[in-house]
Amino acid sequence: MKTQALCFVLFGYLCSSCTGLNQSPELTPCPADIARQALEYAFDYSTADTEYEFGGQDSLRAIKIDCSGLAVNCYKYAVAGTDYYLPFYDAAVINFFREWSVSTIDPRPGDLIFMGDDKNSPTHMSLFVKKEGGNIRFIDSTLKPEELINGVSERHYPENDERFLSFGILLLKK
C-alpha cells in the first residue's frame, strides 16, 4: 500500500492535482483515517535516518526534510488514492496555521501541532501522536544538536509546555 502511494506521489501527483484544480475550491477538514495514514508515514521518516534540512521536503528516498516538509509529504502520501487532495504543493508553518488548518482542542493521531513562542505566529510544527501520562507525544523534524537530534523523531513534552500553541486539523480539497 505504501509503495503504491509513493509511486502515485512520485509519478502521478502533479497530474491528478492539476485536474483537481478545476474541482470545487471548498476546503474540508481532513478525515481521521487520512490523518492516521499521514502519521504512519511520519513514523516511516522517523525510522529512516532522516536528517533535518531547512526548507527540505525530500521524499522517503532522499531523507532531508524540515518540519513543514514532513507534514506536506506525509499528507501527500496519505491522500494518494483517495478522493481528497492537498490544496497546495508546498506550505510553510505559518501557512499551515493561517490558511490550511482549523483549530481543534481534541487532536486525533496525525493532526498538526503548532509550536513556538508567539501564539499568533508559530515557527515549528509536528504531527500529533497521543497524550500519555501528562505528556504530548509527537513526530517532527528538527535540528537540536544539544539534544543530539537531527531529523525526524518521535518525542514528547509535558502537556503544559508553553511551546505548544495549538492543535490543527489539516484542510483538504475533495
C-alpha angles and dihedrals in degrees: 000000000000091000090053090049092049092049090049091051095045097044109018110027098092094046095047092044092050091054088045091059089077091057125093111306091218116123123220131193113264114261115245093244092058091047089052091049090051088053090053089056089049088055088051090054091048092057096043102077090254116183125213116247123170108243090010118147103161121160121249089274098060099035110202112118144146129221098272092041088055091054093045094051097042091052092041088057093042096055093047109118094013132101089254132083138180115266089219140040095218134005137185122223092260091052092051088051100044104030114014107044143050121221121251134181093201108056122197125212107286096023119128128265117202116208140180142087101288117060090209096048116037117193100192138038140189141177116261116239104173148301111259133168095344092313135104112225118207144161119232143151116241145141114236107153091177088063094038091246120142114158138348119355142148110248141157141216129189112276091245094052108135091222089075105089103168147324123245141193112220116241117228136185121239 
